[in-house]
Amino acid sequence: MRIAVAGSTGAVGSYVVQLAALAGHEVVQISRKLGVDARTGEGLLDALDGVDIIIDTTNTTTTSRVKATAFFMEVTQKLQSAGNAQRASRLVTLSILGVDLIPGFGYYEAKLAHEAAAKAGPLPATIVRAAQFFEFPSQILSRGSLGPFAFVPSMRMQPVSARAVAQALVDEATSGGDTESTLELAGPNVEELTSLARVIVRSRQRRTVVVPFRIPGQAGKALRGGSLLASSTTRIVGPTFQEWFQGDGAAGSRN
Ligand SMILES: NC(=O)c1ccc[n+]([C@@H]2O[C@H](COP(=O)([O-])OP(=O)(O)OC[C@H]3O[C@@H](n4cnc5c(N)ncnc54)[C@H](OP(=O)(O)O)[C@@H]3O)[C@@H](O)[C@H]2O)c1
């Protein structure tokens, strides 16, 4: 199959590229660094020439509801229309586990808009909702640091290997599965984000101080209260954070 990966240079997208190629598929990479902009559409129609399936793992770092919604809507509409023009058969869109259970949190509201835009067609779309990746604490540390302080939100989650999520995305994309259902993925253990951030800071041997902060309102309550955790319909995949960290994970997280 010819598979396009939008967001192919990202934390999960780079694994999707690797694993799809390993399974013998032809992979087309979509990222601005590689000259294709899925938001403006620059280079997109050419990139999607002859593509069977599109896997969307794009992301924006803004937490503003308005800005993040505009990003995901524009990217999805461009992928949908260019993919349809090039006769792709399906779109697989990556979202977040529990995204519908965190009221009033801008980025998550944008992800719900992302899902809706994918489902609006014309291509049939499958939504895969994953828990936070093992790389998530590092992403938060790099985005939320001020001098020696790193401000990390208190939240309970069931972190998952980005590689295992990528494998599920490739399997889902190539299985011709049911586009009406939503696949949910999480890792084996429940963890507190601030604790994982401290594990990473210690391994970097820096003097960074992790400062936990409580996101206010209903959203913060839901994040701390376990709304992001797996339910009975969630598939548990991959190793634990500790297993990953003792293996390949530590090297990447120290950067
Ligand atoms: N991180 C997590 O813990 C987590 C957990 C569950 C679900 N998710 C979801 O998974 C998705 C990927 O997250 P991630 O952490 O892997 O993202 P990431 O590491 O921030 O990577 C984002 C990717 O999107 C690309 N991108 C951004 N703007 C683009 C544009 N206009 N056109 C084409 N490509 C563009 C980036 O490449 P360029 O900058 O080169 O364009 C990069 O390859 C997101 O939708 C996120 O909501 C993330």
The ligand as an SDF file (V2000), in Angstrom:
LIG
                    3D

 48 52  0  0  0  0  0  0  0  0999 V2000
    2.0230   13.7580   22.6240 N   0  0  0  0  0  0  0  0  0  0  0  0
    1.1530   12.9630   23.2360 C   0  0  0  0  0  0  0  0  0  0  0  0
    1.3470   12.5170   24.3720 O   0  0  0  0  0  0  0  0  0  0  0  0
   -0.1280   12.5660   22.5270 C   0  0  0  0  0  0  0  0  0  0  0  0
   -0.9830   11.5970   23.1080 C   0  0  0  0  0  0  0  0  0  0  0  0
   -2.1500   11.2190   22.4330 C   0  0  0  0  0  0  0  0  0  0  0  0
   -2.4730   11.8000   21.2110 C   0  0  0  0  0  0  0  0  0  0  0  0
   -1.6310   12.7590   20.6920 N   0  0  0  0  0  0  0  0  0  0  0  0
   -1.9810   13.3420   19.3850 C   0  0  0  0  0  0  0  0  0  0  0  0
   -1.0580   12.8110   18.4420 O   0  0  0  0  0  0  0  0  0  0  0  0
   -0.7790   13.7810   17.4410 C   0  0  0  0  0  0  0  0  0  0  0  0
    0.7440   13.8860   17.2710 C   0  0  0  0  0  0  0  0  0  0  0  0
    1.3380   14.3110   18.4880 O   0  0  0  0  0  0  0  0  0  0  0  0
    2.9390   14.3560   18.6390 P   0  0  0  0  0  0  0  0  0  0  0  0
    3.2230   14.6370   20.0650 O   0  0  0  0  0  0  0  0  0  0  0  0
    3.5300   13.1790   17.9420 O   0  0  0  0  0  0  0  0  0  0  0  0
    3.2560   15.6670   17.7770 O   0  0  0  0  0  0  0  0  0  0  0  0
    4.6580   16.4020   17.5750 P   0  0  0  0  0  0  0  0  0  0  0  0
    5.7840   15.5680   18.0640 O   0  0  0  0  0  0  0  0  0  0  0  0
    4.4840   17.7930   18.0810 O   0  0  0  0  0  0  0  0  0  0  0  0
    4.7690   16.4420   15.9680 O   0  0  0  0  0  0  0  0  0  0  0  0
    3.8770   17.2010   15.2060 C   0  0  0  0  0  0  0  0  0  0  0  0
    4.0800   16.8650   13.7230 C   0  0  0  0  0  0  0  0  0  0  0  0
    3.1420   17.6630   12.9610 O   0  0  0  0  0  0  0  0  0  0  0  0
    3.8420   18.2620   11.8890 C   0  0  0  0  0  0  0  0  0  0  0  0
    3.1480   19.4790   11.4680 N   0  0  0  0  0  0  0  0  0  0  0  0
    2.8060   20.5640   12.2060 C   0  0  0  0  0  0  0  0  0  0  0  0
    2.2070   21.4840   11.4370 N   0  0  0  0  0  0  0  0  0  0  0  0
    2.1410   20.9470   10.1910 C   0  0  0  0  0  0  0  0  0  0  0  0
    1.6440   21.4100    8.9510 C   0  0  0  0  0  0  0  0  0  0  0  0
    1.0790   22.6330    8.8210 N   0  0  0  0  0  0  0  0  0  0  0  0
    1.7510   20.6110    7.8520 N   0  0  0  0  0  0  0  0  0  0  0  0
    2.3440   19.3840    7.9400 C   0  0  0  0  0  0  0  0  0  0  0  0
    2.8430   18.8950    9.0970 N   0  0  0  0  0  0  0  0  0  0  0  0
    2.7480   19.6730   10.2010 C   0  0  0  0  0  0  0  0  0  0  0  0
    5.2450   18.5280   12.4620 C   0  0  0  0  0  0  0  0  0  0  0  0
    6.2270   18.6910   11.4610 O   0  0  0  0  0  0  0  0  0  0  0  0
    6.6990   20.1700   10.9370 P   0  0  0  0  0  0  0  0  0  0  0  0
    6.8980   21.0110   12.1370 O   0  0  0  0  0  0  0  0  0  0  0  0
    7.9290   19.8730   10.1320 O   0  0  0  0  0  0  0  0  0  0  0  0
    5.5770   20.6370   10.0590 O   0  0  0  0  0  0  0  0  0  0  0  0
    5.4740   17.2100   13.2080 C   0  0  0  0  0  0  0  0  0  0  0  0
    5.8910   16.2230   12.2920 O   0  0  0  0  0  0  0  0  0  0  0  0
   -1.4710   15.0810   17.8840 C   0  0  0  0  0  0  0  0  0  0  0  0
   -2.6470   15.2530   17.1440 O   0  0  0  0  0  0  0  0  0  0  0  0
   -1.8050   14.8560   19.3530 C   0  0  0  0  0  0  0  0  0  0  0  0
   -2.9880   15.4940   19.7510 O   0  0  0  0  0  0  0  0  0  0  0  0
   -0.4730   13.1390   21.2990 C   0  0  0  0  0  0  0  0  0  0  0  0
  1  2  1  0
  2  3  2  0
  2  4  1  0
  4  5  1  0
  4 48  2  0
  5  6  2  0
  6  7  1  0
  7  8  2  0
  8  9  1  0
  8 48  1  0
  9 10  1  0
  9 46  1  0
 10 11  1  0
 11 12  1  0
 11 44  1  0
 12 13  1  0
 13 14  1  0
 14 15  2  0
 14 16  1  0
 14 17  1  0
 17 18  1  0
 18 19  2  0
 18 20  1  0
 18 21  1  0
 21 22  1  0
 22 23  1  0
 23 24  1  0
 23 42  1  0
 24 25  1  0
 25 26  1  0
 25 36  1  0
 26 27  1  0
 26 35  1  0
 27 28  2  0
 28 29  1  0
 29 30  1  0
 29 35  2  0
 30 31  1  0
 30 32  2  0
 32 33  1  0
 33 34  2  0
 34 35  1  0
 36 37  1  0
 36 42  1  0
 37 38  1  0
 38 39  2  0
 38 40  1  0
 38 41  1  0
 42 43  1  0
 44 45  1  0
 44 46  1  0
 46 47  1  0
M  CHG  2   8   1  16  -1
M  END
$$$$
